[in-house]
């Protein structure tokens, strides 16, 4: 039973390691070494592991091609530093408690470093330790820390320029969107890595200082403990505890020097993809002139009387041979290149660089969204951005409401914009923009609020309502005062939805209409077959559907639209006349969109005198209207809309069919909340309630 339990426990431990529990277990074990006493045998094993880990890390730095491939190095540096400091504390405890028992009391590793490395002389040990500490602390660690600091500063300063260069290459067609995204991610990772290395280099510096202090404490503590607790004389106590303290210090300083060297190597590496050995071979020992001159200089020194002739002459011979081999290899490579060039010249002429083709011309995106760099987290899923999901929901809702597939919103960053600015583009042309504070939420004033809010004043970009940008913690307070609070992603999505509703006609093209007709053709193929191209050209059908969308009439009733066009297409191909006929056929649908299922429809009409004037204007020269009359009409209609909004009812103007299109075009932008209907568009069973007359 116990064997089964042990096997089950081992299996659980292996499963925990595989599930990501290894790192926390290792960190907790390092911290436990500070508290739990360790036996000399376990100390020997851990010191060996420490030295092995330091070697592995340094060799990994040497063989890595790019610094970013070892992006976990700052965390590894922290862990090996914790391991070394934990071992220092554990070995100090053993040395001070059992050092009087002999050199082997703290383990074989410390004894070996005390006896073999420094020859059993604590004076030599102190000198060797001091030299190692000076090399580590003054030379390697200080230089690595300075390089880390400067590299981090330069990388962060160059970050905007690198992002602008990526955008420039993308705009020039040198990069695809996927390549640009990968390059931006690499730039961000590079900035994070060198920023982390700037802080991680302080671990190495602190570790070197801690090694010096620990040695001094061990020396003083060992002398006092040996003389006061174990009745040892000064000489004996100094000999025993100094050798143990020096051995302990050297065991810690050797891995510390290796890790500091690895840190310096990593931060001094360039970002080119090449191993360190290959780079040194190519750039240091790959220069024929440098090797030749060095061989000559060493040969001259080797023949001077009184100098160690054999070592210098031997090195001169080695460098001369290396220079000769390198020169021969370069000559062979040059001959091969010349032969290839001659073969190419004797054969066909070298092909010119590829000419430009139509593939270089990129299609303009129907619907686009550009954001400043502070808004990138809104569209980055890895940073919790919800804007893309909101835009997808907006597309789905608009597709259902308008009756055709809204094209995908292509989102990209634009460094020419302000950091918190965005703008919406239709067919590559900016149509609207807005300003966001991504770390805040927008509190909208719906008209009745019960107090002010502290925040940044602003406007709702979609409808122009007064608003305040508040901190997320103020949301509950703002809602209690009557404000409507939305986040930044919702602000953009709402603005885009409003703009697409207004510009829907520009997003409906020949391809979309063809898809709509194909959809109708699945259930009624004869209708579509008889409509186009037999009866009406596709361009006329597109113009009719675009006109409906301009007047905020969805094209969901596509089958009824096709039937109406078939009915009237035989007598006319004028898009305006066909649009009027389609509106009449869709009258019930249009009225229901305006007033729902209410039994009566409140309407305004034109005064008889004004109606006659407008009819004369339309039937005259090109539907022109006297400017003063148009201005007064705008003013009166605006007042009507205001009164209807105050009553919570739709603003509808009922006019004769002959002037409906003219008035609708006149008030489309100045009074957008007003719906202009012809008499024939109102269903016969709909009860009308006359609200007033416009004079």
C-alpha positions in Angstrom: 0.0 0.0 0.0 2.8 2.4 0.9 4.5 1.7 -2.5 1.3 2.5 -4.3 1.0 5.8 -2.3 4.7 6.7 -3.0 4.1 6.0 -6.7 1.0 8.1 -6.7 2.8 11.0 -4.9 5.6 10.9 -7.4 3.1 10.9 -10.2 1.3 13.9 -8.7 4.7 15.7 -8.3 5.6 15.1 -11.9 2.1 16.3 -13.0 2.5 19.4 -10.9 5.9 20.2 -12.6 4.4 19.7 -16.0 1.4 22.0 -15.2 3.8 24.9 -14.4 4.4 24.4 -10.7 8.1 23.9 -11.2 9.1 27.5 -11.0 7.2 28.3 -7.8 8.6 25.1 -6.1 12.2 26.1 -7.0 11.7 29.7 -5.7 10.2 28.4 -2.4 13.1 25.9 -2.1 15.6 28.7 -2.5 13.9 30.8 0.1 13.7 27.8 2.5 17.5 27.4 2.4 17.7 30.6 4.3 15.7 29.1 7.2 16.2 25.4 7.1 19.6 24.0 8.2 21.3 22.0 5.4 23.8 19.1 5.8 27.3 19.4 4.4 26.4 16.7 1.7 23.4 18.6 0.5 25.5 21.8 0.5 28.0 20.1 -1.8 25.3 19.1 -4.2 23.7 22.6 -4.3 27.1 24.3 -4.7 27.8 21.9 -7.7 24.3 22.7 -9.1 25.0 26.4 -8.7 28.3 26.2 -10.7 26.7 24.0 -13.3 23.8 26.4 -13.7 26.2 29.3 -14.1 28.1 27.5 -16.9 24.9 26.5 -18.7 23.6 30.2 -18.6 26.9 31.5 -19.9 27.1 29.0 -22.7 23.5 29.7 -23.6 24.4 33.3 -24.0 27.3 32.5 -26.2 25.4 30.2 -28.5 22.2 32.3 -28.8 21.9 34.2 -32.1 20.0 37.2 -30.9 19.5 38.7 -27.4 15.7 38.5 -27.8 15.9 34.7 -28.2 17.0 34.7 -24.5 14.2 37.0 -23.3 13.8 35.0 -20.1 17.3 35.9 -19.0 16.3 38.7 -16.5 14.2 36.1 -14.6 16.9 33.5 -14.8 19.4 36.0 -13.5 17.1 36.7 -10.5 16.7 33.0 -9.8 20.4 32.1 -9.9 21.1 35.2 -7.7 18.6 34.0 -5.2 20.1 30.5 -5.3 23.6 31.9 -4.7 22.5 34.1 -1.8 20.5 31.3 -0.2 23.6 29.1 -0.4 25.7 31.8 1.2 23.3 32.0 4.1 23.1 28.2 4.5 26.9 27.8 4.3 27.5 30.7 6.7 25.3 28.9 9.3 27.3 25.6 8.8 30.7 27.3 8.9 29.9 29.2 12.1 28.3 26.3 13.9 30.7 23.5 12.9 33.8 25.3 11.7 35.7 24.3 14.9 35.4 20.6 13.9 37.8 21.0 11.0 38.0 22.1 7.3 35.5 19.4 6.2 32.8 20.6 8.5 31.2 22.7 5.8 31.4 20.1 3.0 33.9 18.9 0.5 33.4 21.7 -2.0 34.3 24.5 0.4 37.2 22.5 1.8 38.5 21.8 -1.7 38.4 25.5 -2.6 40.1 26.4 0.7 42.9 23.8 0.3 43.5 23.2 -3.4 42.6 26.5 -5.1 44.4 28.7 -2.7 47.0 26.2 -1.4 45.7 26.2 2.2 47.0 29.8 2.8 44.4 32.2 4.0 46.6 35.2 3.0 46.7 33.9 -0.6 42.9 33.2 -0.3 42.2 36.8 0.7 44.3 38.2 -2.2 42.7 35.9 -4.7 39.2 36.7 -3.4 40.0 40.4 -3.5 41.2 40.2 -7.1 38.1 38.2 -8.2 35.8 40.7 -6.5 37.6 43.6 -8.1 37.3 42.0 -11.5 33.7 41.2 -11.0 32.5 44.4 -9.2 34.7 47.1 -10.8 35.1 45.8 -14.4 32.4 43.3 -15.5 29.4 44.3 -13.3 29.9 48.1 -13.6 30.3 47.9 -17.4 27.3 45.6 -17.9 25.2 47.8 -15.7 26.1 50.9 -17.7 25.6 49.3 -21.0 22.2 48.0 -19.9 21.2 51.5 -18.8 22.2 53.2 -22.0 20.8 50.4 -24.2 17.4 50.7 -22.4 17.4 54.5 -22.8 18.3 54.3 -26.5 15.8 51.6 -27.3 12.9 53.4 -25.6 13.9 56.7 -27.4 14.0 55.0 -30.7 10.7 53.2 -30.3 8.4 55.9 -32.0 10.9 56.1 -34.9 10.9 52.4 -35.4 7.1 52.2 -35.4 7.0 55.1 -37.9 9.5 53.2 -40.1 7.3 50.1 -40.0 4.2 52.1 -41.0 6.2 53.8 -43.8 7.3 50.4 -45.2 3.7 49.1 -44.9 2.3 52.1 -46.7 5.0 51.8 -49.4 4.1 48.1 -49.9 7.4 46.7 -48.7 5.7 44.9 -45.9 2.4 42.9 -45.6 0.1 43.5 -42.7 1.2 40.3 -41.1 4.9 41.3 -41.4 4.2 44.7 -40.0 2.4 43.2 -37.1 5.3 40.9 -36.4 7.8 43.8 -36.6 5.7 45.9 -34.2 5.6 42.9 -31.8 9.4 42.5 -32.1 9.9 46.2 -31.3 7.8 46.0 -28.2 9.6 42.8 -27.0 12.9 44.5 -27.6 11.9 47.5 -25.5 10.6 45.3 -22.7 13.8 43.1 -22.8 16.3 45.9 -22.5 14.2 47.7 -19.9 14.2 44.5 -17.8 17.9 44.0 -18.4 18.5 47.5 -17.0 16.9 46.5 -13.7 18.3 42.9 -13.8 21.9 44.2 -14.0 21.3 45.7 -10.5 21.0 42.1 -9.2 24.5 41.3 -10.4 25.9 44.5 -8.8 24.1 43.8 -5.5 25.3 40.2 -5.5 28.9 41.3 -5.8 28.5 43.7 -2.9 26.7 41.0 -0.8 29.7 38.6 -1.5 32.1 41.1 0.0 30.0 41.8 3.0 29.3 38.1 3.7 33.1 37.3 3.6 33.8 40.1 6.1 31.0 39.0 8.4 32.2 35.4 8.2 35.7 36.4 9.1 34.8 38.5 12.1 32.1 36.1 13.3 34.4 33.1 12.9 37.2 34.7 14.9 34.8 35.7 17.7 33.0 32.3 17.8 36.3 30.4 17.8 37.9 32.4 20.6 34.8 33.0 22.8 32.8 29.8 22.4 35.3 27.1 21.6 38.3 28.4 23.6 40.6 28.5 20.5 43.5 30.9 20.4 43.6 33.7 17.9 46.0 32.0 15.4 44.1 28.7 15.3 40.7 30.5 15.1 42.0 32.7 12.3 43.5 29.8 10.3 40.4 27.6 10.5 37.6 30.1 10.0 39.5 32.2 7.5 40.1 29.2 5.2 36.5 28.2 5.5 35.2 31.8 4.9 37.6 32.2 1.9 36.6 28.8 0.5 32.9 29.7 0.9 33.5 33.1 -0.8 35.3 31.6 -3.7 32.6 29.0 -4.2 30.1 31.9 -4.5 32.3 34.3 -6.5 33.1 31.8 -9.3 29.4 31.4 -10.3 28.9 35.1 -9.7 31.7 36.0 -12.1 30.3 33.6 -14.7 26.8 35.1 -14.5 28.2 38.7 -14.6 30.2 37.7 -17.7 27.1 36.2 -19.3 25.2 39.4 -18.5 27.9 41.6 -20.1 28.0 39.4 -23.2 24.3 39.5 -23.7 23.9 43.3 -23.3 26.9 43.9 -25.6 25.5 41.7 -28.3 24.1 43.3 -31.5 20.6 42.4 -32.7 22.0 40.6 -35.8 21.1 36.9 -36.1 24.5 35.3 -35.6 26.1 33.1 -32.9 28.8 34.8 -30.9 31.5 32.3 -32.0 30.7 32.8 -35.7 30.7 36.6 -35.2 34.1 36.7 -33.5 35.6 34.4 -36.1 34.3 36.5 -39.0 34.9 39.9 -37.5 38.0 39.5 -35.4 39.9 36.6 -37.1 38.4 37.2 -40.5 40.7 40.1 -41.5 43.7 39.0 -43.5 45.6 42.3 -43.0 45.1 42.2 -39.2 46.4 38.7 -39.0 49.4 39.4 -41.3 50.5 42.5 -39.4 50.1 40.8 -36.0 52.2 37.9 -37.2 55.0 40.3 -38.4 55.0 42.2 -35.1 55.2 39.0 -33.0 58.0 37.7 -35.3 60.0 40.9 -34.8 59.5 40.6 -31.0 60.5 36.9 -31.1 63.9 37.6 -32.7 64.9 40.3 -30.2 67.7 39.0 -27.9 66.6 38.5 -24.3 62.9 38.1 -25.1 61.1 34.7 -24.8 61.7 33.8 -28.4 60.0 30.5 -28.7 56.4 31.6 -27.5 56.4 34.7 -29.7 57.8 32.9 -32.8 55.3 30.1 -32.3 52.4 32.5 -32.1 53.8 34.4 -35.2 53.8 31.2 -37.1 50.3 30.3 -36.1 48.9 33.7 -37.1 50.9 33.7 -40.4 49.5 30.3 -41.3 45.9 31.5 -40.4 46.4 34.6 -42.6 47.7 32.5 -45.5 44.7 30.1 -45.3 42.2 33.0 -45.1 43.8 34.8 -48.1 43.7 31.6 -50.1 40.0 31.0 -49.3 39.1 34.6 -50.2 40.9 34.2 -53.5 39.0 31.1 -54.4 35.7 32.8 -53.5 36.6 35.8 -55.7 37.5 33.5 -58.7 34.2 31.6 -58.4 32.3 34.9 -58.3 34.2 36.1 -61.4 33.5 32.9 -63.2 29.8 33.1 -62.5 29.7 36.7 -63.7 31.5 35.8 -66.9 29.1 32.9 -67.5 26.2 35.2 -67.0 27.7 37.8 -69.4 28.4 35.2 -72.1 24.9 33.8 -71.9 21.7 35.7 -71.9 21.8 39.3 -70.6 21.0 39.7 -67.0 17.3 40.1 -66.5 16.3 43.5 -65.4 14.6 44.1 -62.1 11.0 43.1 -62.1 8.7 45.7 -63.6 5.8 47.1 -61.7 2.5 45.3 -62.2 -1.1 45.8 -61.3 -0.5 43.6 -58.3 1.3 46.6 -56.7 -2.0 48.6 -56.8 -3.8 47.8 -53.5 -7.6 48.0 -53.4 -9.0 50.8 -51.2 -10.8 49.4 -48.2 -14.5 50.2 -48.2 -14.6 50.8 -44.4 -11.6 51.7 -42.3 -10.7 52.9 -38.8 -7.4 54.5 -38.0 -6.3 55.0 -34.4 -3.5 56.8 -32.6 -0.9 54.9 -30.7 -2.5 55.4 -27.3 -5.6 53.6 -28.6 -3.8 50.5 -29.8 -4.6 48.6 -26.6 -8.3 49.0 -27.5 -7.8 46.8 -30.6 -5.1 44.5 -29.2 -6.8 41.3 -27.8 -3.6 40.4 -26.0 -4.0 43.6 -23.9 -7.7 43.0 -23.2 -8.9 45.2 -26.1 -12.7 44.8 -26.8 -13.0 47.1 -29.8 -12.7 44.4 -32.5 -15.4 42.4 -30.8 -17.7 45.5 -30.5 -17.1 46.3 -34.2 -18.1 42.8 -35.2 -21.3 43.1 -33.2 -22.0 46.5 -34.8 -21.5 44.9 -38.3 -23.9 42.1 -37.5 -26.6 44.5 -36.2 -26.2 46.9 -39.1 -26.3 44.0 -41.6 -29.6 42.9 -40.1 -31.1 46.4 -40.0 -30.0 47.7 -43.4 -30.4 44.4 -45.4 -27.0 43.9 -46.9 -23.6 42.7 -45.7 -21.6 45.6 -44.2 -18.0 45.2 -45.2 -15.3 44.4 -42.6 -13.8 47.3 -40.7 -10.1 47.4 -41.4 -8.4 48.8 -38.3 -4.8 50.2 -38.4 -2.7 52.5 -36.4 -1.6 55.9 -37.8 1.2 57.8 -36.1 0.1 61.0 -37.9 -2.9 61.1 -35.6 -2.9 62.5 -32.1 -2.2 59.8 -29.5 -5.9 59.5 -28.5 -7.5 60.3 -31.8 -9.2 58.1 -34.3 -10.9 58.6 -37.6 -13.3 56.7 -39.8 -12.7 56.3 -43.5 -15.1 55.3 -46.3 -13.3 54.2 -49.5 -10.1 55.7 -48.2 -11.6 59.1 -47.5 -11.9 60.3 -43.9 -15.5 61.2 -43.0 -15.3 61.8 -39.2 -12.9 61.7 -36.3 -13.0 61.7 -32.5 -10.8 62.0 -29.4 -10.7 59.3 -26.7 -9.2 58.8 -23.3 -8.7 55.1 -23.2 -8.0 55.0 -19.5 -11.3 56.8 -18.7 -15.1 56.3 -19.4 -17.5 58.8 -21.0 -20.4 60.0 -18.9 -23.1 61.3 -21.3 -25.6 64.0 -20.3 -29.0 62.7 -21.6 -30.6 66.0 -20.8 -31.7 65.6 -17.1 -28.9 65.1 -14.6 -28.8 65.9 -10.9 -25.3 67.3 -10.5 -21.9 67.9 -12.1 -19.0 65.5 -12.3 -15.3 65.9 -11.9 -13.5 65.0 -15.1 -12.4 66.1 -18.5 -15.2 67.9 -20.4 -15.9 66.5 -23.9 -18.5 65.7 -26.5 -20.1 62.5 -27.7 -18.6 62.1 -31.2 -21.7 60.4 -32.6 -24.5 62.8 -31.5 -22.7 65.8 -30.1 -24.1 65.4 -26.6 -22.3 67.1 -23.7 -20.2 64.6 -21.8 -17.4 64.2 -19.2 -14.5 61.8 -19.3 -14.4 60.2 -15.8 -12.3 57.7 -13.9 -13.8 54.1 -13.9 -14.1 54.3 -10.2 -16.7 57.2 -10.6 -19.1 55.1 -12.7 -21.5 54.2 -10.0 -21.6 57.8 -8.8 -22.2 59.2 -12.3 -25.0 56.7 -13.0 -26.7 57.7 -9.7 -26.7 61.3 -11.0 -28.5 60.3 -14.2 -25.5 60.1 -16.6 -25.2 57.4 -19.1 -21.7 55.9 -18.8 -19.9 54.0 -21.6 -16.3 52.9 -22.1 -14.0 54.1 -24.9 -14.6 51.0 -27.1 -18.4 51.6 -27.0 -17.9 55.2 -27.9 -16.0 54.2 -31.1 -18.5 51.4 -31.9 -21.5 53.8 -31.5 -19.9 56.5 -33.6 -19.1 54.0 -36.4 -22.6 52.6 -36.3 -24.0 56.1 -36.7 -21.7 56.9 -39.6 -22.5 53.7 -41.4 -26.2 54.4 -41.1 -25.6 57.8 -42.7 -23.2 56.5 -45.4 -24.9 53.2 -46.1 -25.5 54.1 -49.7 -21.7 54.5 -50.3 -21.1 51.0 -49.0 -23.6 49.4 -51.3 -22.0 48.7 -54.7 -22.5 46.5 -57.7 -21.0 43.4 -56.0 -23.3 43.8 -53.0 -26.4 44.3 -55.2 -25.4 41.2 -57.2 -25.2 39.2 -53.9 -28.7 40.5 -52.9 -30.2 39.5 -56.3 -28.5 36.1 -56.0 -30.1 35.7 -52.6 -33.5 36.5 -54.0 -32.8 34.2 -56.9 -32.4 31.2 -54.6 -36.1 31.3 -53.8 -37.5 33.1 -56.9 -35.1 32.6 -59.7 -37.5 33.7 -62.4 -37.9 37.2 -60.8 -34.2 37.9 -61.0 -33.8 36.4 -64.4 -36.6 38.7 -65.8 -35.3 41.8 -64.1 -31.7 42.1 -65.0 -30.2 42.4 -67.5 -33.4 41.7 -69.6 -35.5 44.6 -68.3 -33.2 46.9 -66.4 -29.4 47.3 -66.3 -27.7 46.4 -63.1 -26.6 50.0 -62.7 -30.2 51.2 -62.5 -31.0 48.7 -59.8 -27.9 49.9 -57.9 -29.0 53.5 -58.2 -32.5 52.7 -56.9 -31.2 50.8 -53.9 -28.7 53.5 -53.1 -31.4 56.1 -53.2 -33.5 54.1 -50.7 -30.5 53.9 -48.4 -29.9 57.7 -48.7 -33.4 58.3 -47.4 -32.9 55.8 -44.6 -35.1 53.1 -46.1 -33.5 49.6 -45.5 -33.3 47.2 -48.4 -34.4 44.2 -46.3 -37.6 43.8 -48.4 -35.6 42.8 -51.4 -38.2 40.5 -53.0 -40.9 43.2 -52.9 -38.4 45.7 -54.4 -37.6 43.3 -57.3 -41.3 42.8 -58.0 -41.9 46.6 -58.0 -39.0 47.1 -60.4 -40.4 44.4 -62.7 -43.8 46.1 -62.6 -42.6 49.6 -63.5 -39.3 48.8 -65.4 -41.2 48.2 -68.6 -42.4 51.9 -68.7 -39.3 53.7 -67.4 -35.6 53.3 -66.5 -35.4 56.6 -64.7 -33.9 55.8 -61.2 -35.8 58.6 -59.5 -39.2 57.4 -60.9 -38.5 53.8 -60.0 -37.4 54.9 -56.5 -40.7 56.7 -56.0 -42.6 53.6 -57.1 -40.6 51.3 -54.8 -41.2 53.7 -51.9 -44.9 53.6 -52.6 -44.8 49.8 -52.6 -42.9 49.8 -49.3 -45.1 52.4 -47.7 -46.4 50.1 -44.9 -42.8 49.0 -44.1 -41.6 52.6 -44.1 -44.4 53.8 -41.8 -43.9 50.9 -39.5 -40.1 51.8 -39.2 -41.1 55.3 -38.2 -44.1 54.7 -35.9 -44.1 51.1 -35.0 -47.5 49.5 -34.5 -49.2 52.7 -33.3 -52.7 53.1 -34.7 -52.3 56.7 -35.8 -49.4 58.6 -37.4 -48.8 62.2 -36.4 -48.0 64.3 -39.5 -47.4 67.9 -40.6 -48.5 69.2 -43.9 -47.6 72.2 -46.1 -49.8 75.2 -46.2 -51.6 75.4 -49.5 -49.8 78.6 -50.6 -46.3 77.1 -49.8 -47.3 73.8 -51.5 -48.2 75.7 -54.8 -45.0 77.7 -54.7 -42.9 74.5 -54.3 -44.8 72.7 -57.0 -44.2 75.7 -59.4 -40.5 75.6 -58.4 -40.1 71.9 -59.1 -42.0 72.1 -62.4 -39.9 75.1 -63.4 -36.2 75.4 -64.0 -34.5 72.4 -62.4 -36.2 72.3 -59.1 -34.6 75.5 -58.0 -35.8 77.3 -54.9 -35.4 80.9 -53.8 -32.7 81.1 -51.0 -34.8 83.1 -48.6 -37.7 80.7 -49.0 -35.5 77.7 -48.4 -34.0 79.3 -45.2 -37.5 80.1 -43.8 -38.6 76.6 -44.6 -35.6 75.1 -42.8 -36.3 77.2 -39.7 -40.0 76.2 -39.6 -39.3 72.5 -40.1 -36.7 72.6 -37.4 -39.2 74.0 -34.9 -41.7 71.3 -35.9 -39.0 68.6 -35.2 -38.2 70.1 -31.9 -41.9 70.1 -30.8 -42.3 66.4 -31.9 -39.1 65.4 -30.1 -40.5 67.0 -26.9 -43.6 64.9 -27.3 -41.7 61.7 -27.9 -43.3 61.3 -31.4 -41.7 61.0 -34.8 -41.5 64.1 -37.0 -43.2 63.4 -40.3 -44.0 65.8 -43.2 -46.7 64.7 -45.6 -46.4 66.2 -49.1 -47.6 65.5 -52.7 -45.5 62.9 -54.5 -44.3 65.4 -57.1 -42.3 67.4 -54.6 -41.4 64.8 -52.0 -38.0 64.0 -53.4 -37.0 67.7 -53.7 -38.0 68.5 -50.1 -36.4 65.3 -48.8 -33.1 66.3 -50.5 -33.5 69.9 -49.2 -33.8 68.8 -45.5 -31.7 65.7 -45.6 -28.7 67.3 -43.8 -30.2 70.3 -42.2 -33.1 68.6 -40.5 -32.1 64.9 -40.5 -34.7 63.9 -37.9 -37.5 64.8 -40.3 -39.1 62.1 -42.4 -40.7 63.3 -45.7 -43.5 61.0 -47.0 -45.7 61.2 -50.0 -49.5 60.8 -49.7 -49.4 57.6 -51.6 -46.8 56.0 -49.3 -49.1 56.0 -46.3 -51.2 52.8 -46.1 -54.9 53.2 -46.4 -55.7 51.6 -43.0 -53.3 54.0 -41.2 -55.1 56.8 -39.3 -53.4 60.2 -39.7 -53.4 62.8 -37.0 -52.7 66.3 -38.3 -50.3 68.0 -35.9 -49.8 71.3 -37.7 -49.3 73.0 -41.0 -45.9 74.4 -42.2 -46.2 77.9 -43.9 
